[in-house]
Amino acid sequence: MSQIIMIRLLKISIVLGLCLIVTGHALIVSSYFTRQHGISGIITAAACIAIGVLLSLPTKIYLTILLMEAEKRYLKAHSHKHK
């Protein structure tokens, strides 16, 4: 899988995850939804939030790894200049 496709999938994943988190929060805050659906409505909203967090987590890990690699290259380039 190419790097461009991977980055696009990660962007889609984080946007979808954030949308699910916001949707779950809005459902929990909505008194109409919780009154209408009771405990099952709260469980549904919490599931939306949990799935949203799961979708956004791999993206954060991947971006952290990319930043660590970029820092390594930066430090390597600057250590050769000082010698």
mmCIF file of the N, C-alpha and C atoms, coordinates in Angstrom:
data_MODEL
# 
_entry.id   MODEL 
# 
loop_
_atom_site.group_PDB 
_atom_site.id 
_atom_site.type_symbol 
_atom_site.label_atom_id 
_atom_site.label_alt_id 
_atom_site.label_comp_id 
_atom_site.label_asym_id 
_atom_site.label_entity_id 
_atom_site.label_seq_id 
_atom_site.pdbx_PDB_ins_code 
_atom_site.Cartn_x 
_atom_site.Cartn_y 
_atom_site.Cartn_z 
_atom_site.occupancy 
_atom_site.B_iso_or_equiv 
_atom_site.pdbx_formal_charge 
_atom_site.auth_seq_id 
_atom_site.auth_comp_id 
_atom_site.auth_asym_id 
_atom_site.auth_atom_id 
_atom_site.pdbx_PDB_model_num 
ATOM 1   N N  . MET A 1 1  ? 0.851   -1.172 0.000  1.00 0.00 ? 1  MET A N  1 
ATOM 2   C CA . MET A 1 1  ? 0.000   0.000  0.000  1.00 0.00 ? 1  MET A CA 1 
ATOM 3   C C  . MET A 1 1  ? 0.895   1.232  0.000  1.00 0.00 ? 1  MET A C  1 
ATOM 4   N N  . SER A 1 2  ? 0.610   2.155  -0.893 1.00 0.00 ? 2  SER A N  1 
ATOM 5   C CA . SER A 1 2  ? 1.471   3.331  -1.000 1.00 0.00 ? 2  SER A CA 1 
ATOM 6   C C  . SER A 1 2  ? 1.230   4.288  0.171  1.00 0.00 ? 2  SER A C  1 
ATOM 7   N N  . GLN A 1 3  ? 2.189   5.158  0.357  1.00 0.00 ? 3  GLN A N  1 
ATOM 8   C CA . GLN A 1 3  ? 2.138   6.121  1.459  1.00 0.00 ? 3  GLN A CA 1 
ATOM 9   C C  . GLN A 1 3  ? 0.956   7.078  1.309  1.00 0.00 ? 3  GLN A C  1 
ATOM 10  N N  . ILE A 1 4  ? 0.652   7.485  0.071  1.00 0.00 ? 4  ILE A N  1 
ATOM 11  C CA . ILE A 1 4  ? -0.448  8.431  -0.161 1.00 0.00 ? 4  ILE A CA 1 
ATOM 12  C C  . ILE A 1 4  ? -1.784  7.796  0.201  1.00 0.00 ? 4  ILE A C  1 
ATOM 13  N N  . ILE A 1 5  ? -1.988  6.546  -0.200 1.00 0.00 ? 5  ILE A N  1 
ATOM 14  C CA . ILE A 1 5  ? -3.238  5.863  0.121  1.00 0.00 ? 5  ILE A CA 1 
ATOM 15  C C  . ILE A 1 5  ? -3.358  5.667  1.633  1.00 0.00 ? 5  ILE A C  1 
ATOM 16  N N  . MET A 1 6  ? -2.256  5.326  2.279  1.00 0.00 ? 6  MET A N  1 
ATOM 17  C CA . MET A 1 6  ? -2.261  5.135  3.728  1.00 0.00 ? 6  MET A CA 1 
ATOM 18  C C  . MET A 1 6  ? -2.642  6.434  4.437  1.00 0.00 ? 6  MET A C  1 
ATOM 19  N N  . ILE A 1 7  ? -2.080  7.546  4.009  1.00 0.00 ? 7  ILE A N  1 
ATOM 20  C CA . ILE A 1 7  ? -2.386  8.826  4.644  1.00 0.00 ? 7  ILE A CA 1 
ATOM 21  C C  . ILE A 1 7  ? -3.838  9.202  4.408  1.00 0.00 ? 7  ILE A C  1 
ATOM 22  N N  . ARG A 1 8  ? -4.365  8.955  3.208  1.00 0.00 ? 8  ARG A N  1 
ATOM 23  C CA . ARG A 1 8  ? -5.781  9.239  2.940  1.00 0.00 ? 8  ARG A CA 1 
ATOM 24  C C  . ARG A 1 8  ? -6.687  8.402  3.828  1.00 0.00 ? 8  ARG A C  1 
ATOM 25  N N  . LEU A 1 9  ? -6.372  7.121  3.978  1.00 0.00 ? 9  LEU A N  1 
ATOM 26  C CA . LEU A 1 9  ? -7.177  6.265  4.849  1.00 0.00 ? 9  LEU A CA 1 
ATOM 27  C C  . LEU A 1 9  ? -7.123  6.733  6.302  1.00 0.00 ? 9  LEU A C  1 
ATOM 28  N N  . LEU A 1 10 ? -5.955  7.174  6.741  1.00 0.00 ? 10 LEU A N  1 
ATOM 29  C CA . LEU A 1 10 ? -5.830  7.666  8.106  1.00 0.00 ? 10 LEU A CA 1 
ATOM 30  C C  . LEU A 1 10 ? -6.608  8.962  8.311  1.00 0.00 ? 10 LEU A C  1 
ATOM 31  N N  . LYS A 1 11 ? -6.597  9.832  7.301  1.00 0.00 ? 11 LYS A N  1 
ATOM 32  C CA . LYS A 1 11 ? -7.381  11.069 7.400  1.00 0.00 ? 11 LYS A CA 1 
ATOM 33  C C  . LYS A 1 11 ? -8.867  10.759 7.465  1.00 0.00 ? 11 LYS A C  1 
ATOM 34  N N  . ILE A 1 12 ? -9.328  9.828  6.635  1.00 0.00 ? 12 ILE A N  1 
ATOM 35  C CA . ILE A 1 12 ? -10.730 9.433  6.662  1.00 0.00 ? 12 ILE A CA 1 
ATOM 36  C C  . ILE A 1 12 ? -11.073 8.819  8.013  1.00 0.00 ? 12 ILE A C  1 
ATOM 37  N N  . SER A 1 13 ? -10.172 8.006  8.531  1.00 0.00 ? 13 SER A N  1 
ATOM 38  C CA . SER A 1 13 ? -10.384 7.358  9.818  1.00 0.00 ? 13 SER A CA 1 
ATOM 39  C C  . SER A 1 13 ? -10.522 8.374  10.943 1.00 0.00 ? 13 SER A C  1 
ATOM 40  N N  . ILE A 1 14 ? -9.653  9.375  10.978 1.00 0.00 ? 14 ILE A N  1 
ATOM 41  C CA . ILE A 1 14 ? -9.722  10.347 12.068 1.00 0.00 ? 14 ILE A CA 1 
ATOM 42  C C  . ILE A 1 14 ? -10.953 11.239 11.936 1.00 0.00 ? 14 ILE A C  1 
ATOM 43  N N  . VAL A 1 15 ? -11.339 11.606 10.707 1.00 0.00 ? 15 VAL A N  1 
ATOM 44  C CA . VAL A 1 15 ? -12.540 12.429 10.531 1.00 0.00 ? 15 VAL A CA 1 
ATOM 45  C C  . VAL A 1 15 ? -13.781 11.638 10.939 1.00 0.00 ? 15 VAL A C  1 
ATOM 46  N N  . LEU A 1 16 ? -13.857 10.391 10.528 1.00 0.00 ? 16 LEU A N  1 
ATOM 47  C CA . LEU A 1 16 ? -14.987 9.545  10.902 1.00 0.00 ? 16 LEU A CA 1 
ATOM 48  C C  . LEU A 1 16 ? -15.020 9.334  12.419 1.00 0.00 ? 16 LEU A C  1 
ATOM 49  N N  . GLY A 1 17 ? -13.860 9.120  13.002 1.00 0.00 ? 17 GLY A N  1 
ATOM 50  C CA . GLY A 1 17 ? -13.784 8.960  14.450 1.00 0.00 ? 17 GLY A CA 1 
ATOM 51  C C  . GLY A 1 17 ? -14.239 10.195 15.196 1.00 0.00 ? 17 GLY A C  1 
ATOM 52  N N  . LEU A 1 18 ? -13.806 11.364 14.759 1.00 0.00 ? 18 LEU A N  1 
ATOM 53  C CA . LEU A 1 18 ? -14.226 12.606 15.407 1.00 0.00 ? 18 LEU A CA 1 
ATOM 54  C C  . LEU A 1 18 ? -15.726 12.841 15.240 1.00 0.00 ? 18 LEU A C  1 
ATOM 55  N N  . CYS A 1 19 ? -16.262 12.512 14.071 1.00 0.00 ? 19 CYS A N  1 
ATOM 56  C CA . CYS A 1 19 ? -17.708 12.647 13.848 1.00 0.00 ? 19 CYS A CA 1 
ATOM 57  C C  . CYS A 1 19 ? -18.493 11.732 14.787 1.00 0.00 ? 19 CYS A C  1 
ATOM 58  N N  . LEU A 1 20 ? -18.014 10.504 14.968 1.00 0.00 ? 20 LEU A N  1 
ATOM 59  C CA . LEU A 1 20 ? -18.689 9.589  15.879 1.00 0.00 ? 20 LEU A CA 1 
ATOM 60  C C  . LEU A 1 20 ? -18.608 10.058 17.332 1.00 0.00 ? 20 LEU A C  1 
ATOM 61  N N  . ILE A 1 21 ? -17.473 10.619 17.716 1.00 0.00 ? 21 ILE A N  1 
ATOM 62  C CA . ILE A 1 21 ? -17.331 11.137 19.079 1.00 0.00 ? 21 ILE A CA 1 
ATOM 63  C C  . ILE A 1 21 ? -18.302 12.286 19.319 1.00 0.00 ? 21 ILE A C  1 
ATOM 64  N N  . VAL A 1 22 ? -18.368 13.209 18.370 1.00 0.00 ? 22 VAL A N  1 
ATOM 65  C CA . VAL A 1 22 ? -19.277 14.356 18.504 1.00 0.00 ? 22 VAL A CA 1 
ATOM 66  C C  . VAL A 1 22 ? -20.731 13.891 18.493 1.00 0.00 ? 22 VAL A C  1 
ATOM 67  N N  . THR A 1 23 ? -21.058 12.941 17.611 1.00 0.00 ? 23 THR A N  1 
ATOM 68  C CA . THR A 1 23 ? -22.422 12.417 17.557 1.00 0.00 ? 23 THR A CA 1 
ATOM 69  C C  . THR A 1 23 ? -22.807 11.737 18.870 1.00 0.00 ? 23 THR A C  1 
ATOM 70  N N  . GLY A 1 24 ? -21.919 10.910 19.398 1.00 0.00 ? 24 GLY A N  1 
ATOM 71  C CA . GLY A 1 24 ? -22.186 10.247 20.672 1.00 0.00 ? 24 GLY A CA 1 
ATOM 72  C C  . GLY A 1 24 ? -22.374 11.234 21.805 1.00 0.00 ? 24 GLY A C  1 
ATOM 73  N N  . HIS A 1 25 ? -21.554 12.268 21.831 1.00 0.00 ? 25 HIS A N  1 
ATOM 74  C CA . HIS A 1 25 ? -21.683 13.297 22.869 1.00 0.00 ? 25 HIS A CA 1 
ATOM 75  C C  . HIS A 1 25 ? -23.011 14.036 22.732 1.00 0.00 ? 25 HIS A C  1 
ATOM 76  N N  . ALA A 1 26 ? -23.382 14.385 21.495 1.00 0.00 ? 26 ALA A N  1 
ATOM 77  C CA . ALA A 1 26 ? -24.645 15.080 21.275 1.00 0.00 ? 26 ALA A CA 1 
ATOM 78  C C  . ALA A 1 26 ? -25.829 14.208 21.692 1.00 0.00 ? 26 ALA A C  1 
ATOM 79  N N  . LEU A 1 27 ? -25.735 12.906 21.453 1.00 0.00 ? 27 LEU A N  1 
ATOM 80  C CA . LEU A 1 27 ? -26.828 12.010 21.846 1.00 0.00 ? 27 LEU A CA 1 
ATOM 81  C C  . LEU A 1 27 ? -26.951 11.905 23.359 1.00 0.00 ? 27 LEU A C  1 
ATOM 82  N N  . ILE A 1 28 ? -25.822 11.868 24.047 1.00 0.00 ? 28 ILE A N  1 
ATOM 83  C CA . ILE A 1 28 ? -25.871 11.785 25.511 1.00 0.00 ? 28 ILE A CA 1 
ATOM 84  C C  . ILE A 1 28 ? -26.409 13.080 26.107 1.00 0.00 ? 28 ILE A C  1 
ATOM 85  N N  . VAL A 1 29 ? -26.005 14.207 25.560 1.00 0.00 ? 29 VAL A N  1 
ATOM 86  C CA . VAL A 1 29 ? -26.432 15.498 26.086 1.00 0.00 ? 29 VAL A CA 1 
ATOM 87  C C  . VAL A 1 29 ? -27.911 15.753 25.783 1.00 0.00 ? 29 VAL A C  1 
ATOM 88  N N  . SER A 1 30 ? -28.395 15.206 24.690 1.00 0.00 ? 30 SER A N  1 
ATOM 89  C CA . SER A 1 30 ? -29.779 15.421 24.285 1.00 0.00 ? 30 SER A CA 1 
ATOM 90  C C  . SER A 1 30 ? -30.731 14.751 25.276 1.00 0.00 ? 30 SER A C  1 
ATOM 91  N N  . SER A 1 31 ? -31.524 15.542 25.945 1.00 0.00 ? 31 SER A N  1 
ATOM 92  C CA . SER A 1 31 ? -32.454 14.962 26.918 1.00 0.00 ? 31 SER A CA 1 
ATOM 93  C C  . SER A 1 31 ? -33.582 14.215 26.215 1.00 0.00 ? 31 SER A C  1 
ATOM 94  N N  . TYR A 1 32 ? -33.937 14.629 25.010 1.00 0.00 ? 32 TYR A N  1 
ATOM 95  C CA . TYR A 1 32 ? -34.989 13.940 24.261 1.00 0.00 ? 32 TYR A CA 1 
ATOM 96  C C  . TYR A 1 32 ? -34.568 12.509 23.944 1.00 0.00 ? 32 TYR A C  1 
ATOM 97  N N  . PHE A 1 33 ? -33.342 12.339 23.451 1.00 0.00 ? 33 PHE A N  1 
ATOM 98  C CA . PHE A 1 33 ? -32.857 11.009 23.062 1.00 0.00 ? 33 PHE A CA 1 
ATOM 99  C C  . PHE A 1 33 ? -32.770 10.083 24.265 1.00 0.00 ? 33 PHE A C  1 
ATOM 100 N N  . THR A 1 34 ? -32.219 10.580 25.377 1.00 0.00 ? 34 THR A N  1 
ATOM 101 C CA . THR A 1 34 ? -32.066 9.720  26.548 1.00 0.00 ? 34 THR A CA 1 
ATOM 102 C C  . THR A 1 34 ? -33.417 9.413  27.191 1.00 0.00 ? 34 THR A C  1 
ATOM 103 N N  . ARG A 1 35 ? -34.344 10.353 27.144 1.00 0.00 ? 35 ARG A N  1 
ATOM 104 C CA . ARG A 1 35 ? -35.669 10.101 27.696 1.00 0.00 ? 35 ARG A CA 1 
ATOM 105 C C  . ARG A 1 35 ? -36.436 9.109  26.822 1.00 0.00 ? 35 ARG A C  1 
ATOM 106 N N  . GLN A 1 36 ? -36.293 9.243  25.513 1.00 0.00 ? 36 GLN A N  1 
ATOM 107 C CA . GLN A 1 36 ? -37.024 8.397  24.580 1.00 0.00 ? 36 GLN A CA 1 
ATOM 108 C C  . GLN A 1 36 ? -36.502 6.953  24.574 1.00 0.00 ? 36 GLN A C  1 
ATOM 109 N N  . HIS A 1 37 ? -35.181 6.789  24.639 1.00 0.00 ? 37 HIS A N  1 
ATOM 110 C CA . HIS A 1 37 ? -34.589 5.460  24.484 1.00 0.00 ? 37 HIS A CA 1 
ATOM 111 C C  . HIS A 1 37 ? -34.057 4.865  25.783 1.00 0.00 ? 37 HIS A C  1 
ATOM 112 N N  . GLY A 1 38 ? -33.969 5.632  26.824 1.00 0.00 ? 38 GLY A N  1 
ATOM 113 C CA . GLY A 1 38 ? -33.544 5.120  28.129 1.00 0.00 ? 38 GLY A CA 1 
ATOM 114 C C  . GLY A 1 38 ? -32.098 4.637  28.136 1.00 0.00 ? 38 GLY A C  1 
ATOM 115 N N  . ILE A 1 39 ? -31.872 3.550  28.848 1.00 0.00 ? 39 ILE A N  1 
ATOM 116 C CA . ILE A 1 39 ? -30.525 3.005  29.012 1.00 0.00 ? 39 ILE A CA 1 
ATOM 117 C C  . ILE A 1 39 ? -29.936 2.562  27.676 1.00 0.00 ? 39 ILE A C  1 
ATOM 118 N N  . SER A 1 40 ? -30.754 1.970  26.811 1.00 0.00 ? 40 SER A N  1 
ATOM 119 C CA . SER A 1 40 ? -30.225 1.522  25.512 1.00 0.00 ? 40 SER A CA 1 
ATOM 120 C C  . SER A 1 40 ? -29.752 2.711  24.676 1.00 0.00 ? 40 SER A C  1 
ATOM 121 N N  . GLY A 1 41 ? -30.378 3.873  24.833 1.00 0.00 ? 41 GLY A N  1 
ATOM 122 C CA . GLY A 1 41 ? -29.919 5.076  24.139 1.00 0.00 ? 41 GLY A CA 1 
ATOM 123 C C  . GLY A 1 41 ? -28.577 5.549  24.645 1.00 0.00 ? 41 GLY A C  1 
ATOM 124 N N  . ILE A 1 42 ? -28.386 5.465  25.955 1.00 0.00 ? 42 ILE A N  1 
ATOM 125 C CA . ILE A 1 42 ? -27.107 5.855  26.539 1.00 0.00 ? 42 ILE A CA 1 
ATOM 126 C C  . ILE A 1 42 ? -26.017 4.881  26.098 1.00 0.00 ? 42 ILE A C  1 
ATOM 127 N N  . ILE A 1 43 ? -26.341 3.593  26.047 1.00 0.00 ? 43 ILE A N  1 
ATOM 128 C CA . ILE A 1 43 ? -25.370 2.598  25.591 1.00 0.00 ? 43 ILE A CA 1 
ATOM 129 C C  . ILE A 1 43 ? -25.015 2.832  24.125 1.00 0.00 ? 43 ILE A C  1 
ATOM 130 N N  . THR A 1 44 ? -26.001 3.172  23.306 1.00 0.00 ? 44 THR A N  1 
ATOM 131 C CA . THR A 1 44 ? -25.743 3.462  21.892 1.00 0.00 ? 44 THR A CA 1 
ATOM 132 C C  . THR A 1 44 ? -24.822 4.666  21.742 1.00 0.00 ? 44 THR A C  1 
ATOM 133 N N  . ALA A 1 45 ? -25.098 5.725  22.504 1.00 0.00 ? 45 ALA A N  1 
ATOM 134 C CA . ALA A 1 45 ? -24.258 6.923  22.438 1.00 0.00 ? 45 ALA A CA 1 
ATOM 135 C C  . ALA A 1 45 ? -22.835 6.621  22.916 1.00 0.00 ? 45 ALA A C  1 
ATOM 136 N N  . ALA A 1 46 ? -22.716 5.843  23.986 1.00 0.00 ? 46 ALA A N  1 
ATOM 137 C CA . ALA A 1 46 ? -21.385 5.479  24.488 1.00 0.00 ? 46 ALA A CA 1 
ATOM 138 C C  . ALA A 1 46 ? -20.640 4.607  23.478 1.00 0.00 ? 46 ALA A C  1 
ATOM 139 N N  . ALA A 1 47 ? -21.366 3.748  22.771 1.00 0.00 ? 47 ALA A N  1 
ATOM 140 C CA . ALA A 1 47 ? -20.738 2.920  21.734 1.00 0.00 ? 47 ALA A CA 1 
ATOM 141 C C  . ALA A 1 47 ? -20.224 3.792  20.593 1.00 0.00 ? 47 ALA A C  1 
ATOM 142 N N  . CYS A 1 48 ? -20.982 4.826  20.231 1.00 0.00 ? 48 CYS A N  1 
ATOM 143 C CA . CYS A 1 48 ? -20.513 5.763  19.193 1.00 0.00 ? 48 CYS A CA 1 
ATOM 144 C C  . CYS A 1 48 ? -19.205 6.423  19.611 1.00 0.00 ? 48 CYS A C  1 
ATOM 145 N N  . ILE A 1 49 ? -19.140 6.851  20.859 1.00 0.00 ? 49 ILE A N  1 
ATOM 146 C CA . ILE A 1 49 ? -17.925 7.494  21.361 1.00 0.00 ? 49 ILE A CA 1 
ATOM 147 C C  . ILE A 1 49 ? -16.765 6.498  21.376 1.00 0.00 ? 49 ILE A C  1 
ATOM 148 N N  . ALA A 1 50 ? -17.016 5.277  21.824 1.00 0.00 ? 50 ALA A N  1 
ATOM 149 C CA . ALA A 1 50 ? -15.953 4.266  21.901 1.00 0.00 ? 50 ALA A CA 1 
ATOM 150 C C  . ALA A 1 50 ? -15.423 3.915  20.513 1.00 0.00 ? 50 ALA A C  1 
ATOM 151 N N  . ILE A 1 51 ? -16.300 3.733  19.557 1.00 0.00 ? 51 ILE A N  1 
ATOM 152 C CA . ILE A 1 51 ? -15.860 3.420  18.187 1.00 0.00 ? 51 ILE A CA 1 
ATOM 153 C C  . ILE A 1 51 ? -15.109 4.605  17.596 1.00 0.00 ? 51 ILE A C  1 
ATOM 154 N N  . GLY A 1 52 ? -15.561 5.821  17.895 1.00 0.00 ? 52 GLY A N  1 
ATOM 155 C CA . GLY A 1 52 ? -14.859 7.013  17.415 1.00 0.00 ? 52 GLY A CA 1 
ATOM 156 C C  . GLY A 1 52 ? -13.448 7.104  17.957 1.00 0.00 ? 52 GLY A C  1 
ATOM 157 N N  . VAL A 1 53 ? -13.280 6.783  19.243 1.00 0.00 ? 53 VAL A N  1 
ATOM 158 C CA . VAL A 1 53 ? -11.946 6.792  19.847 1.00 0.00 ? 53 VAL A CA 1 
ATOM 159 C C  . VAL A 1 53 ? -11.070 5.705  19.215 1.00 0.00 ? 53 VAL A C  1 
ATOM 160 N N  . LEU A 1 54 ? -11.647 4.533  18.994 1.00 0.00 ? 54 LEU A N  1 
ATOM 161 C CA . LEU A 1 54 ? -10.886 3.446  18.370 1.00 0.00 ? 54 LEU A CA 1 
ATOM 162 C C  . LEU A 1 54 ? -10.457 3.793  16.945 1.00 0.00 ? 54 LEU A C  1 
ATOM 163 N N  . LEU A 1 55 ? -11.300 4.517  16.229 1.00 0.00 ? 55 LEU A N  1 
ATOM 164 C CA . LEU A 1 55 ? -10.933 4.903  14.864 1.00 0.00 ? 55 LEU A CA 1 
ATOM 165 C C  . LEU A 1 55 ? -9.857  5.978  14.837 1.00 0.00 ? 55 LEU A C  1 
ATOM 166 N N  . SER A 1 56 ? -9.860  6.851  15.824 1.00 0.00 ? 56 SER A N  1 
ATOM 167 C CA . SER A 1 56 ? -8.874  7.934  15.807 1.00 0.00 ? 56 SER A CA 1 
ATOM 168 C C  . SER A 1 56 ? -7.546  7.542  16.446 1.00 0.00 ? 56 SER A C  1 
ATOM 169 N N  . LEU A 1 57 ? -7.515  6.488  17.232 1.00 0.00 ? 57 LEU A N  1 
ATOM 170 C CA . LEU A 1 57 ? -6.285  6.087  17.922 1.00 0.00 ? 57 LEU A CA 1 
ATOM 171 C C  . LEU A 1 57 ? -5.161  5.631  16.992 1.00 0.00 ? 57 LEU A C  1 
ATOM 172 N N  . PRO A 1 58 ? -5.388  4.736  16.025 1.00 0.00 ? 58 PRO A N  1 
ATOM 173 C CA . PRO A 1 58 ? -4.282  4.321  15.152 1.00 0.00 ? 58 PRO A CA 1 
ATOM 174 C C  . PRO A 1 58 ? -3.671  5.484  14.371 1.00 0.00 ? 58 PRO A C  1 
ATOM 175 N N  . THR A 1 59 ? -4.484  6.444  14.027 1.00 0.00 ? 59 THR A N  1 
ATOM 176 C CA . THR A 1 59 ? -3.989  7.606  13.305 1.00 0.00 ? 59 THR A CA 1 
ATOM 177 C C  . THR A 1 59 ? -2.992  8.374  14.160 1.00 0.00 ? 59 THR A C  1 
ATOM 178 N N  . LYS A 1 60 ? -3.315  8.558  15.413 1.00 0.00 ? 60 LYS A N  1 
ATOM 179 C CA . LYS A 1 60 ? -2.413  9.289  16.308 1.00 0.00 ? 60 LYS A CA 1 
ATOM 180 C C  . LYS A 1 60 ? -1.103  8.531  16.497 1.00 0.00 ? 60 LYS A C  1 
ATOM 181 N N  . ILE A 1 61 ? -1.179  7.226  16.613 1.00 0.00 ? 61 ILE A N  1 
ATOM 182 C CA . ILE A 1 61 ? 0.031   6.423  16.758 1.00 0.00 ? 61 ILE A CA 1 
ATOM 183 C C  . ILE A 1 61 ? 0.900   6.527  15.515 1.00 0.00 ? 61 ILE A C  1 
ATOM 184 N N  . TYR A 1 62 ? 0.284   6.426  14.329 1.00 0.00 ? 62 TYR A N  1 
ATOM 185 C CA . TYR A 1 62 ? 1.032   6.512  13.081 1.00 0.00 ? 62 TYR A CA 1 
ATOM 186 C C  . TYR A 1 62 ? 1.679   7.881  12.922 1.00 0.00 ? 62 TYR A C  1 
ATOM 187 N N  . LEU A 1 63 ? 0.947   8.944  13.229 1.00 0.00 ? 63 LEU A N  1 
ATOM 188 C CA . LEU A 1 63 ? 1.517   10.291 13.118 1.00 0.00 ? 63 LEU A CA 1 
ATOM 189 C C  . LEU A 1 63 ? 2.651   10.493 14.112 1.00 0.00 ? 63 LEU A C  1 
ATOM 190 N N  . THR A 1 64 ? 2.556   9.905  15.295 1.00 0.00 ? 64 THR A N  1 
ATOM 191 C CA . THR A 1 64 ? 3.645   9.987  16.266 1.00 0.00 ? 64 THR A CA 1 
ATOM 192 C C  . THR A 1 64 ? 4.893   9.306  15.736 1.00 0.00 ? 64 THR A C  1 
ATOM 193 N N  . ILE A 1 65 ? 4.720   8.157  15.105 1.00 0.00 ? 65 ILE A N  1 
ATOM 194 C CA . ILE A 1 65 ? 5.869   7.445  14.526 1.00 0.00 ? 65 ILE A CA 1 
ATOM 195 C C  . ILE A 1 65 ? 6.498   8.275  13.407 1.00 0.00 ? 65 ILE A C  1 
ATOM 196 N N  . LEU A 1 66 ? 5.666   8.895  12.556 1.00 0.00 ? 66 LEU A N  1 
ATOM 197 C CA . LEU A 1 66 ? 6.196   9.753  11.493 1.00 0.00 ? 66 LEU A CA 1 
ATOM 198 C C  . LEU A 1 66 ? 6.980   10.927 12.064 1.00 0.00 ? 66 LEU A C  1 
ATOM 199 N N  . LEU A 1 67 ? 6.466   11.547 13.129 1.00 0.00 ? 67 LEU A N  1 
ATOM 200 C CA . LEU A 1 67 ? 7.168   12.669 13.748 1.00 0.00 ? 67 LEU A CA 1 
ATOM 201 C C  . LEU A 1 67 ? 8.486   12.222 14.374 1.00 0.00 ? 67 LEU A C  1 
ATOM 202 N N  . MET A 1 68 ? 8.514   11.030 14.961 1.00 0.00 ? 68 MET A N  1 
ATOM 203 C CA . MET A 1 68 ? 9.756   10.517 15.540 1.00 0.00 ? 68 MET A CA 1 
ATOM 204 C C  . MET A 1 68 ? 10.796  10.260 14.456 1.00 0.00 ? 68 MET A C  1 
ATOM 205 N N  . GLU A 1 69 ? 10.368  9.723  13.308 1.00 0.00 ? 69 GLU A N  1 
ATOM 206 C CA . GLU A 1 69 ? 11.294  9.498  12.194 1.00 0.00 ? 69 GLU A CA 1 
ATOM 207 C C  . GLU A 1 69 ? 11.817  10.816 11.642 1.00 0.00 ? 69 GLU A C  1 
ATOM 208 N N  . ALA A 1 70 ? 10.939  11.821 11.544 1.00 0.00 ? 70 ALA A N  1 
ATOM 209 C CA . ALA A 1 70 ? 11.368  13.129 11.054 1.00 0.00 ? 70 ALA A CA 1 
ATOM 210 C C  . ALA A 1 70 ? 12.369  13.767 12.021 1.00 0.00 ? 70 ALA A C  1 
ATOM 211 N N  . GLU A 1 71 ? 12.132  13.607 13.321 1.00 0.00 ? 71 GLU A N  1 
ATOM 212 C CA . GLU A 1 71 ? 13.066  14.147 14.308 1.00 0.00 ? 71 GLU A CA 1 
ATOM 213 C C  . GLU A 1 71 ? 14.418  13.450 14.214 1.00 0.00 ? 71 GLU A C  1 
ATOM 214 N N  . LYS A 1 72 ? 14.392  12.138 13.988 1.00 0.00 ? 72 LYS A N  1 
ATOM 215 C CA . LYS A 1 72 ? 15.635  11.380 13.848 1.00 0.00 ? 72 LYS A CA 1 
ATOM 216 C C  . LYS A 1 72 ? 16.445  11.881 12.659 1.00 0.00 ? 72 LYS A C  1 
ATOM 217 N N  . ARG A 1 73 ? 15.747  12.091 11.521 1.00 0.00 ? 73 ARG A N  1 
ATOM 218 C CA . ARG A 1 73 ? 16.436  12.616 10.325 1.00 0.00 ? 73 ARG A CA 1 
ATOM 219 C C  . ARG A 1 73 ? 16.973  14.017 10.578 1.00 0.00 ? 73 ARG A C  1 
ATOM 220 N N  . TYR A 1 74 ? 16.210  14.848 11.281 1.00 0.00 ? 74 TYR A N  1 
ATOM 221 C CA . TYR A 1 74 ? 16.642  16.214 11.588 1.00 0.00 ? 74 TYR A CA 1 
ATOM 222 C C  . TYR A 1 74 ? 17.885  16.199 12.465 1.00 0.00 ? 74 TYR A C  1 
ATOM 223 N N  . LEU A 1 75 ? 17.861  15.384 13.507 1.00 0.00 ? 75 LEU A N  1 
ATOM 224 C CA . LEU A 1 75 ? 19.015  15.315 14.404 1.00 0.00 ? 75 LEU A CA 1 
ATOM 225 C C  . LEU A 1 75 ? 20.235  14.743 13.696 1.00 0.00 ? 75 LEU A C  1 
ATOM 226 N N  . LYS A 1 76 ? 20.027  13.768 12.819 1.00 0.00 ? 76 LYS A N  1 
ATOM 227 C CA . LYS A 1 76 ? 21.130  13.175 12.072 1.00 0.00 ? 76 LYS A CA 1 
ATOM 228 C C  . LYS A 1 76 ? 21.756  14.201 11.128 1.00 0.00 ? 76 LYS A C  1 
ATOM 229 N N  . ALA A 1 77 ? 20.903  14.998 10.468 1.00 0.00 ? 77 ALA A N  1 
ATOM 230 C CA . ALA A 1 77 ? 21.412  16.019 9.548  1.00 0.00 ? 77 ALA A CA 1 
ATOM 231 C C  . ALA A 1 77 ? 22.173  17.112 10.280 1.00 0.00 ? 77 ALA A C  1 
ATOM 232 N N  . HIS A 1 78 ? 21.700  17.499 11.448 1.00 0.00 ? 78 HIS A N  1 
ATOM 233 C CA . HIS A 1 78 ? 22.375  18.559 12.196 1.00 0.00 ? 78 HIS A CA 1 
ATOM 234 C C  . HIS A 1 78 ? 23.610  18.068 12.931 1.00 0.00 ? 78 HIS A C  1 
ATOM 235 N N  . SER A 1 79 ? 23.681  16.798 13.249 1.00 0.00 ? 79 SER A N  1 
ATOM 236 C CA . SER A 1 79 ? 24.883  16.294 13.917 1.00 0.00 ? 79 SER A CA 1 
ATOM 237 C C  . SER A 1 79 ? 26.054  16.213 12.928 1.00 0.00 ? 79 SER A C  1 
ATOM 238 N N  . HIS A 1 80 ? 25.776  15.997 11.619 1.00 0.00 ? 80 HIS A N  1 
ATOM 239 C CA . HIS A 1 80 ? 26.831  15.964 10.629 1.00 0.00 ? 80 HIS A CA 1 
ATOM 240 C C  . HIS A 1 80 ? 27.356  17.369 10.302 1.00 0.00 ? 80 HIS A C  1 
ATOM 241 N N  . LYS A 1 81 ? 26.521  18.385 10.468 1.00 0.00 ? 81 LYS A N  1 
ATOM 242 C CA . LYS A 1 81 ? 26.945  19.749 10.187 1.00 0.00 ? 81 LYS A CA 1 
ATOM 243 C C  . LYS A 1 81 ? 27.921  20.262 11.242 1.00 0.00 ? 81 LYS A C  1 
ATOM 244 N N  . HIS A 1 82 ? 27.779  19.800 12.474 1.00 0.00 ? 82 HIS A N  1 
ATOM 245 C CA . HIS A 1 82 ? 28.623  20.292 13.553 1.00 0.00 ? 82 HIS A CA 1 
ATOM 246 C C  . HIS A 1 82 ? 29.985  19.626 13.592 1.00 0.00 ? 82 HIS A C  1 
ATOM 247 N N  . LYS A 1 83 ? 30.180  18.574 12.854 1.00 0.00 ? 83 LYS A N  1 
ATOM 248 C CA . LYS A 1 83 ? 31.465  17.867 12.879 1.00 0.00 ? 83 LYS A CA 1 
ATOM 249 C C  . LYS A 1 83 ? 32.476  18.496 11.964 1.00 0.00 ? 83 LYS A C  1 
# 
